[in-house]
């Protein structure tokens, strides 16, 4: 499944998914974000049991503020509409998958 571009307009639909949701808060200018981005893309392609979305913090300031994003990249896992895990900074793919499984 492809990565979803998450905005304030589709956030409610994405976050209410029955599947676990991985959200990648990023910015185009962020070096560590560019390191994490391909890993997030791989997870989306390889694991259809998850919904994977990316949120550009420069364009979606309301969502960034709602999640208290103070540093990027920030990864958030949601299950049943609730945040169950989050991590700030670049992470290896295995650590991101562990967050989703946790």
C-alpha positions, 0 to 999 in steps of 0.5 A: 500500500502506498504512503498516504499524504495526511492533512487536516482534511483526511486525518479523522479518516486515517486516525480512525482506521481499524488497522494500526497507523504509522504517522511520519511528521517531517519537513522537506528541509530536514536531513534526518527526515530524509533518512527515515522517509525511505524506511517509512515508504518500505514499511508501507509497501511491505506491510499492508496490515498498517496504514502509513501516512506522512505529515509535512509539518510546514504545511500541516501546522495544526496537526503538528501543534495537536501532536506537540511536535517539537522536533522532527522526524517524529513517528507516531503509532495510533491504534483505535484512534489513540497514540500508543507510541512515539519516537523523535529522531531517526530510527532504524526500520526494525525499531519502527516495526517494533513500535507498530507491533508493540 
